[in-house]
């Protein structure tokens, strides 16, 4: 049970450790360089620009596959984060990437539809996901991605996921 007088540094450390553990074991997320900025329970996914992300060097523009992967990762991490928040806050779970049995299982993608609204420019990208519905077996998530201005989206997506079942 969480101590109401627990020091803020301990709370922040537990949240950050849990968040980092969620994607530490996925090599593709590391290869893309995706990071997460956490403010309380709100997550912003960050795709730092890297030349390897360019799909069309003539424009240049970020590859559509890299964009789709970024949005899908943002959706899965947000969905998992929201599903484990209560247990993590109460100290009932403490995921550790080095101890696989402590890690929550990630949702499986059923379908994922991306709307490419404009070319992704050769610069950092940001995304926020919103869980629209999350039940015991099924969840729906919407994601928006932008670069320089939050109001000028370059891509958005909707995904449906199969939630992991407890053993």
GROMACS elastic network, one bead per residue, 0.5 to 0.9 nm:
[ bonds ]
;  ai    aj funct       b0    kb
    1    89     6  0.86408   500
    1    90     6  0.51011   500
    1    91     6  0.58874   500
    1    92     6  0.70828   500
    2     5     6  0.86030   500
    2     6     6  0.74013   500
    2    89     6  0.67808   500
    2    91     6  0.58199   500
    2    92     6  0.86508   500
    3     6     6  0.51272   500
    3     7     6  0.89453   500
    3    90     6  0.83516   500
    4     7     6  0.87131   500
    5     8     6  0.86174   500
    6     9     6  0.84602   500
    6    10     6  0.68140   500
    6    11     6  0.70440   500
    7    10     6  0.53901   500
    7    11     6  0.66020   500
    7    12     6  0.88840   500
    8    11     6  0.50788   500
    8    12     6  0.61492   500
    8    13     6  0.84675   500
    9    12     6  0.51688   500
    9    13     6  0.59916   500
    9    14     6  0.85971   500
   10    13     6  0.50266   500
   10    14     6  0.61388   500
   10    15     6  0.86295   500
   11    14     6  0.52283   500
   11    15     6  0.62674   500
   11    16     6  0.86508   500
   11    89     6  0.79406   500
   12    15     6  0.51345   500
   12    16     6  0.60528   500
   12    17     6  0.84358   500
   12    40     6  0.86017   500
   13    16     6  0.51671   500
   13    17     6  0.59185   500
   13    18     6  0.83995   500
   14    17     6  0.51879   500
   14    18     6  0.60312   500
   14    19     6  0.85408   500
   14    88     6  0.79024   500
   14    89     6  0.82819   500
   14    91     6  0.86779   500
   14    94     6  0.75849   500
   15    18     6  0.51997   500
   15    19     6  0.61206   500
   15    20     6  0.86329   500
   15    38     6  0.86413   500
   15    40     6  0.85749   500
   15    41     6  0.87406   500
   15    85     6  0.88538   500
   15    88     6  0.75832   500
   15    89     6  0.78770   500
   16    19     6  0.50877   500
   16    20     6  0.60724   500
   16    21     6  0.84519   500
   16    38     6  0.77872   500
   17    20     6  0.52515   500
   17    21     6  0.60731   500
   17    22     6  0.87572   500
   17    94     6  0.83779   500
   17    95     6  0.77002   500
   17    96     6  0.75564   500
   18    21     6  0.51155   500
   18    22     6  0.64103   500
   18    81     6  0.87201   500
   18    88     6  0.77791   500
   18    94     6  0.66153   500
   18    95     6  0.55192   500
   18    96     6  0.70967   500
   18    97     6  0.87151   500
   19    22     6  0.53037   500
   19    23     6  0.73775   500
   19    24     6  0.88291   500
   19    36     6  0.81094   500
   19    38     6  0.84365   500
   19    77     6  0.83633   500
   19    81     6  0.73150   500
   19    95     6  0.86588   500
   20    23     6  0.59231   500
   20    24     6  0.58633   500
   20    35     6  0.87503   500
   20    36     6  0.83100   500
   20    96     6  0.88591   500
   20    97     6  0.81469   500
   21    24     6  0.50667   500
   21    25     6  0.71711   500
   21    95     6  0.62312   500
   21    96     6  0.57105   500
   21    98     6  0.84520   500
   21   103     6  0.75032   500
   22    25     6  0.72787   500
   22    26     6  0.84702   500
   22    77     6  0.70342   500
   22    80     6  0.80671   500
   22    81     6  0.81713   500
   22    95     6  0.76805   500
   22    96     6  0.85633   500
   22    97     6  0.74497   500
   22   103     6  0.72880   500
   22   104     6  0.76386   500
   22   106     6  0.83285   500
   23    26     6  0.55223   500
   23    27     6  0.84547   500
   23    29     6  0.68114   500
   23    30     6  0.79705   500
   23    35     6  0.89835   500
   23    73     6  0.88283   500
   23    77     6  0.75138   500
   23    97     6  0.84725   500
   24    27     6  0.75695   500
   24    29     6  0.79428   500
   24    30     6  0.72952   500
   24    97     6  0.63538   500
   25    29     6  0.85841   500
   25    30     6  0.85345   500
   25    97     6  0.63814   500
   25    98     6  0.86653   500
   25   100     6  0.89535   500
   26    29     6  0.55896   500
   26    30     6  0.67138   500
   26    31     6  0.89372   500
   27    30     6  0.50783   500
   27    31     6  0.60688   500
   27    32     6  0.86559   500
   28    32     6  0.61441   500
   28    33     6  0.84382   500
   29    32     6  0.52647   500
   29    33     6  0.61786   500
   29    34     6  0.57429   500
   29    35     6  0.84403   500
   29    69     6  0.86282   500
   29    70     6  0.82852   500
   29    73     6  0.74600   500
   30    34     6  0.63864   500
   30    35     6  0.84259   500
   31    34     6  0.79574   500
   32    47     6  0.73388   500
   32    48     6  0.84076   500
   32    50     6  0.84809   500
   32    52     6  0.86703   500
   32    53     6  0.78633   500
   32    66     6  0.77172   500
   32    69     6  0.87420   500
   32    70     6  0.80342   500
   33    46     6  0.83531   500
   33    47     6  0.63056   500
   33    48     6  0.65115   500
   33    49     6  0.86348   500
   33    50     6  0.85069   500
   34    45     6  0.68014   500
   34    46     6  0.56108   500
   34    48     6  0.68974   500
   34    70     6  0.72727   500
   34    73     6  0.83875   500
   34    74     6  0.88326   500
   35    44     6  0.84500   500
   35    45     6  0.58568   500
   35    46     6  0.50932   500
   35    47     6  0.66178   500
   35    48     6  0.79869   500
   36    43     6  0.63456   500
   36    44     6  0.55851   500
   36    46     6  0.57936   500
   36    47     6  0.88370   500
   36    74     6  0.86378   500
   37    42     6  0.82653   500
   37    43     6  0.57200   500
   37    44     6  0.51602   500
   37    45     6  0.64551   500
   37    46     6  0.73464   500
   38    41     6  0.67370   500
   38    42     6  0.57744   500
   38    44     6  0.65929   500
   38    45     6  0.88668   500
   39    42     6  0.52348   500
   39    43     6  0.65331   500
   39    44     6  0.84550   500
   40    43     6  0.81173   500
   41    81     6  0.81449   500
   41    82     6  0.78437   500
   41    85     6  0.78069   500
   42    78     6  0.85383   500
   42   128     6  0.85805   500
   43    74     6  0.86071   500
   43    77     6  0.88119   500
   43    78     6  0.69199   500
   43    81     6  0.87369   500
   43   127     6  0.87198   500
   43   128     6  0.66924   500
   43   129     6  0.79515   500
   44    74     6  0.79212   500
   44    78     6  0.89401   500
   44   126     6  0.65743   500
   44   127     6  0.57179   500
   44   128     6  0.51323   500
   44   129     6  0.79080   500
   45    70     6  0.80726   500
   45    71     6  0.85170   500
   45    73     6  0.84259   500
   45    74     6  0.57919   500
   45    77     6  0.89771   500
   45   125     6  0.82427   500
   45   126     6  0.55231   500
   45   127     6  0.50133   500
   45   128     6  0.63026   500
   45   129     6  0.85291   500
   45   145     6  0.89316   500
   46    70     6  0.84943   500
   46    74     6  0.88146   500
   46   124     6  0.71078   500
   46   125     6  0.58390   500
   46   127     6  0.66090   500
   47    50     6  0.87034   500
   47    67     6  0.89665   500
   47    70     6  0.70297   500
   47   123     6  0.87669   500
   47   124     6  0.56931   500
   47   125     6  0.50458   500
   47   126     6  0.62511   500
   47   127     6  0.83674   500
   48   123     6  0.70935   500
   48   125     6  0.64768   500
   48   126     6  0.85680   500
   49    52     6  0.85910   500
   49    53     6  0.72094   500
   49    54     6  0.89965   500
   49    62     6  0.87427   500
   49   121     6  0.89764   500
   49   122     6  0.62554   500
   49   125     6  0.72996   500
   50    53     6  0.56875   500
   50    54     6  0.77037   500
   50   122     6  0.78090   500
   50   123     6  0.79509   500
   50   124     6  0.84189   500
   51    54     6  0.56337   500
   51    62     6  0.87600   500
   51   122     6  0.78242   500
   52    55     6  0.81375   500
   52    62     6  0.88405   500
   53    61     6  0.82745   500
   53    62     6  0.53916   500
   53    63     6  0.59066   500
   53    65     6  0.89767   500
   53    66     6  0.63452   500
   53    67     6  0.86869   500
   53   122     6  0.83956   500
   54    57     6  0.62502   500
   54    60     6  0.65385   500
   54    61     6  0.55050   500
   54    63     6  0.53084   500
   54    66     6  0.85821   500
   54   121     6  0.88523   500
   54   122     6  0.73067   500
   55    60     6  0.74742   500
   55    61     6  0.60042   500
   55    62     6  0.53837   500
   55    64     6  0.72403   500
   55    65     6  0.85487   500
   55    66     6  0.85525   500
   56    59     6  0.58941   500
   56    60     6  0.52873   500
   56    61     6  0.53307   500
   56    62     6  0.70799   500
   56    63     6  0.68271   500
   57    61     6  0.66701   500
   57    62     6  0.88210   500
   58    61     6  0.79450   500
   59   119     6  0.85979   500
   59   121     6  0.84752   500
   60   119     6  0.86276   500
   60   120     6  0.85217   500
   60   121     6  0.68235   500
   60   122     6  0.66069   500
   61    64     6  0.86209   500
   61   119     6  0.57455   500
   61   120     6  0.52527   500
   61   121     6  0.51500   500
   61   122     6  0.61044   500
   62    65     6  0.85012   500
   62    66     6  0.69298   500
   62    67     6  0.69393   500
   62   119     6  0.70833   500
   62   121     6  0.62151   500
   62   122     6  0.64542   500
   62   123     6  0.87661   500
   63    66     6  0.52892   500
   63    67     6  0.63816   500
   63    68     6  0.87604   500
   63   119     6  0.89053   500
   63   120     6  0.78255   500
   64    68     6  0.60965   500
   64    69     6  0.85313   500
   64   116     6  0.79090   500
   64   119     6  0.87703   500
   64   120     6  0.83534   500
   65    68     6  0.50425   500
   65    69     6  0.60387   500
   65    70     6  0.84518   500
   66    69     6  0.50990   500
   66    70     6  0.60553   500
   66    71     6  0.86497   500
   67    70     6  0.51021   500
   67    71     6  0.62959   500
   67    72     6  0.86599   500
   67   114     6  0.88098   500
   67   116     6  0.87327   500
   67   120     6  0.78525   500
   67   145     6  0.87277   500
   67   155     6  0.77065   500
   68    71     6  0.51760   500
   68    72     6  0.61185   500
   68    73     6  0.85835   500
   68   112     6  0.86179   500
   68   113     6  0.85879   500
   68   114     6  0.64826   500
   68   155     6  0.85069   500
   68   156     6  0.89647   500
   68   157     6  0.81113   500
   69    72     6  0.50644   500
   69    73     6  0.60410   500
   69    74     6  0.84948   500
   70    73     6  0.52594   500
   70    74     6  0.61968   500
   70    75     6  0.87017   500
   70   127     6  0.80523   500
   70   145     6  0.89304   500
   71    74     6  0.50739   500
   71    75     6  0.62282   500
   71    76     6  0.87462   500
   71   114     6  0.82287   500
   71   127     6  0.68470   500
   71   128     6  0.84387   500
   71   129     6  0.81017   500
   71   143     6  0.63581   500
   71   144     6  0.76293   500
   71   145     6  0.73019   500
   71   155     6  0.83937   500
   71   156     6  0.76149   500
   71   157     6  0.68919   500
   72    75     6  0.50561   500
   72    76     6  0.61837   500
   72    77     6  0.85779   500
   72   109     6  0.85161   500
   72   112     6  0.74116   500
   72   143     6  0.81795   500
   72   157     6  0.80952   500
   72   158     6  0.89283   500
   72   159     6  0.76432   500
   73    76     6  0.51609   500
   73    77     6  0.60244   500
   73    78     6  0.83784   500
   74    77     6  0.53885   500
   74    78     6  0.60328   500
   74    79     6  0.84891   500
   74   127     6  0.67345   500
   74   128     6  0.68057   500
   74   129     6  0.61632   500
   74   143     6  0.73898   500
   75    78     6  0.52269   500
   75    79     6  0.60208   500
   75    80     6  0.85738   500
   75   128     6  0.79327   500
   75   129     6  0.53404   500
   75   130     6  0.75935   500
   75   131     6  0.79965   500
   75   141     6  0.62280   500
   75   142     6  0.72219   500
   75   143     6  0.64213   500
   75   157     6  0.89576   500
   75   158     6  0.87000   500
   75   159     6  0.75181   500
   76    79     6  0.51081   500
   76    80     6  0.61045   500
   76    81     6  0.84116   500
   76   106     6  0.70366   500
   76   107     6  0.65214   500
   76   108     6  0.82975   500
   76   109     6  0.83102   500
   76   129     6  0.87410   500
   76   141     6  0.84926   500
   76   161     6  0.83068   500
   77    80     6  0.51454   500
   77    81     6  0.58613   500
   77    82     6  0.85020   500
   77   106     6  0.79846   500
   77   107     6  0.89544   500
   77   129     6  0.88145   500
   78    82     6  0.60699   500
   78    83     6  0.84668   500
   78   128     6  0.82528   500
   78   129     6  0.61930   500
   78   130     6  0.73931   500
   78   131     6  0.74739   500
   78   141     6  0.86822   500
   79    82     6  0.53469   500
   79    83     6  0.61694   500
   79    84     6  0.87971   500
   79   106     6  0.86424   500
   79   107     6  0.77721   500
   79   129     6  0.81891   500
   79   130     6  0.81090   500
   79   131     6  0.63144   500
   79   134     6  0.80865   500
   79   139     6  0.80035   500
   79   140     6  0.87788   500
   79   141     6  0.74523   500
   80    83     6  0.50074   500
   80    84     6  0.61978   500
   80    85     6  0.83885   500
   80   104     6  0.78831   500
   80   105     6  0.83247   500
   80   106     6  0.64193   500
   80   107     6  0.71607   500
   80   163     6  0.89384   500
   81    84     6  0.54298   500
   81    85     6  0.58272   500
   82    85     6  0.52044   500
   82    86     6  0.80537   500
   82   131     6  0.81065   500
   83    86     6  0.75562   500
   83    87     6  0.85115   500
   83   134     6  0.82722   500
   84    87     6  0.54740   500
   84    88     6  0.59375   500
   84    89     6  0.84914   500
   84    93     6  0.81522   500
   84   104     6  0.80044   500
   85    88     6  0.51423   500
   85    89     6  0.59765   500
   85    90     6  0.85555   500
   86    89     6  0.51589   500
   86    90     6  0.61839   500
   86    91     6  0.85961   500
   86    92     6  0.85927   500
   87    90     6  0.51945   500
   87    91     6  0.61498   500
   87    92     6  0.50543   500
   87    93     6  0.57749   500
   87    94     6  0.87116   500
   88    91     6  0.50571   500
   88    92     6  0.59812   500
   88    93     6  0.51992   500
   88    94     6  0.64367   500
   88    95     6  0.85199   500
   89    92     6  0.77206   500
   89    93     6  0.84119   500
   90    93     6  0.79052   500
   91    94     6  0.66713   500
   93   102     6  0.74274   500
   93   103     6  0.87736   500
   93   104     6  0.89399   500
   94   102     6  0.67342   500
   94   103     6  0.80641   500
   95    98     6  0.88504   500
   95    99     6  0.77166   500
   95   100     6  0.82683   500
   95   101     6  0.84199   500
   95   104     6  0.70998   500
   96    99     6  0.53114   500
   96   100     6  0.71036   500
   96   101     6  0.85467   500
   96   102     6  0.59835   500
   96   103     6  0.63379   500
   97   100     6  0.60987   500
   97   102     6  0.77708   500
   97   103     6  0.66697   500
   98   102     6  0.87639   500
   99   102     6  0.57771   500
   99   103     6  0.72311   500
  100   103     6  0.53837   500
  100   104     6  0.87058   500
  101   104     6  0.80443   500
  103   106     6  0.89032   500
  104   164     6  0.85706   500
  105   163     6  0.86796   500
  105   164     6  0.60547   500
  105   165     6  0.85741   500
  106   163     6  0.75369   500
  106   164     6  0.65791   500
  107   138     6  0.89424   500
  107   139     6  0.86984   500
  107   161     6  0.59234   500
  107   162     6  0.55484   500
  107   164     6  0.55608   500
  108   160     6  0.86661   500
  108   161     6  0.54242   500
  108   162     6  0.50950   500
  108   163     6  0.66690   500
  108   164     6  0.75495   500
  109   112     6  0.70373   500
  109   159     6  0.72536   500
  109   160     6  0.62477   500
  109   162     6  0.63712   500
  109   163     6  0.89937   500
  110   159     6  0.74764   500
  110   160     6  0.53931   500
  110   161     6  0.50532   500
  110   162     6  0.63793   500
  111   158     6  0.83257   500
  111   159     6  0.56643   500
  111   160     6  0.54288   500
  111   161     6  0.71447   500
  112   157     6  0.69398   500
  112   158     6  0.58490   500
  112   160     6  0.65093   500
  112   161     6  0.86643   500
  113   156     6  0.84706   500
  113   157     6  0.53999   500
  113   158     6  0.53894   500
  113   159     6  0.62952   500
  114   155     6  0.69355   500
  114   156     6  0.58269   500
  114   158     6  0.67365   500
  114   159     6  0.86185   500
  115   154     6  0.85729   500
  115   155     6  0.55516   500
  115   156     6  0.52713   500
  115   157     6  0.59155   500
  115   158     6  0.87148   500
  116   119     6  0.74795   500
  116   120     6  0.88031   500
  116   153     6  0.89915   500
  116   154     6  0.62855   500
  116   156     6  0.67847   500
  116   157     6  0.86159   500
  117   120     6  0.89781   500
  117   153     6  0.68426   500
  117   155     6  0.51460   500
  117   156     6  0.75658   500
  118   121     6  0.88689   500
  118   153     6  0.77609   500
  118   155     6  0.69968   500
  119   154     6  0.64235   500
  119   155     6  0.85438   500
  120   123     6  0.79493   500
  120   125     6  0.79778   500
  120   146     6  0.84222   500
  120   147     6  0.77531   500
  120   154     6  0.61145   500
  120   155     6  0.81479   500
  121   124     6  0.82176   500
  121   125     6  0.85761   500
  121   147     6  0.77775   500
  121   154     6  0.89167   500
  122   125     6  0.89715   500
  123   147     6  0.71484   500
  123   148     6  0.85402   500
  124   146     6  0.89282   500
  124   147     6  0.61846   500
  124   148     6  0.82497   500
  125   145     6  0.68303   500
  125   146     6  0.58187   500
  125   148     6  0.79060   500
  126   144     6  0.83055   500
  126   145     6  0.54616   500
  126   146     6  0.54455   500
  126   147     6  0.59930   500
  126   148     6  0.88436   500
  126   150     6  0.85096   500
  127   143     6  0.66709   500
  127   144     6  0.54269   500
  127   146     6  0.64341   500
  127   147     6  0.87128   500
  127   156     6  0.87988   500
  128   142     6  0.84513   500
  128   143     6  0.56314   500
  128   144     6  0.56182   500
  128   145     6  0.67256   500
  129   141     6  0.66232   500
  129   142     6  0.55802   500
  129   144     6  0.64986   500
  129   145     6  0.88612   500
  130   140     6  0.87341   500
  130   141     6  0.56131   500
  130   142     6  0.52819   500
  130   143     6  0.62629   500
  130   144     6  0.87003   500
  131   134     6  0.67808   500
  131   139     6  0.74592   500
  131   140     6  0.61403   500
  131   142     6  0.65336   500
  131   143     6  0.87817   500
  132   139     6  0.75064   500
  132   140     6  0.53883   500
  132   141     6  0.52796   500
  132   142     6  0.68114   500
  133   138     6  0.79363   500
  133   139     6  0.52336   500
  133   140     6  0.50726   500
  133   141     6  0.70450   500
  134   137     6  0.79344   500
  134   138     6  0.61269   500
  134   140     6  0.64457   500
  134   141     6  0.84612   500
  134   163     6  0.83265   500
  135   138     6  0.53501   500
  135   139     6  0.59597   500
  135   163     6  0.78679   500
  136   139     6  0.81739   500
  136   162     6  0.88910   500
  136   163     6  0.65895   500
  136   164     6  0.83204   500
  136   165     6  0.76752   500
  137   161     6  0.83840   500
  137   162     6  0.57668   500
  137   164     6  0.72085   500
  137   165     6  0.72391   500
  138   160     6  0.72024   500
  138   161     6  0.57218   500
  138   163     6  0.54621   500
  139   159     6  0.82548   500
  139   160     6  0.56813   500
  139   161     6  0.51315   500
  139   162     6  0.65286   500
  139   163     6  0.67518   500
  140   158     6  0.73071   500
  140   159     6  0.57336   500
  140   161     6  0.63374   500
  141   157     6  0.82447   500
  141   158     6  0.57494   500
  141   159     6  0.52488   500
  141   160     6  0.64498   500
  141   161     6  0.80904   500
  142   156     6  0.74799   500
  142   157     6  0.57242   500
  142   159     6  0.64401   500
  143   155     6  0.84331   500
  143   156     6  0.54733   500
  143   157     6  0.51249   500
  143   158     6  0.63786   500
  143   159     6  0.82958   500
  144   153     6  0.66474   500
  144   154     6  0.81532   500
  144   155     6  0.62435   500
  144   157     6  0.66175   500
  145   150     6  0.79647   500
  145   152     6  0.86358   500
  145   153     6  0.54971   500
  145   154     6  0.59790   500
  145   155     6  0.52751   500
  145   156     6  0.59340   500
  145   157     6  0.86822   500
  146   149     6  0.63578   500
  146   150     6  0.55984   500
  146   151     6  0.75215   500
  146   152     6  0.61406   500
  146   154     6  0.53738   500
  146   155     6  0.70510   500
  146   156     6  0.88445   500
  147   150     6  0.70408   500
  147   152     6  0.77220   500
  147   153     6  0.74082   500
  147   154     6  0.73810   500
  148   151     6  0.89161   500
  148   152     6  0.77420   500
  149   152     6  0.53371   500
  149   153     6  0.76128   500
  150   153     6  0.66285   500
  153   156     6  0.71687   500
  162   165     6  0.89415   500
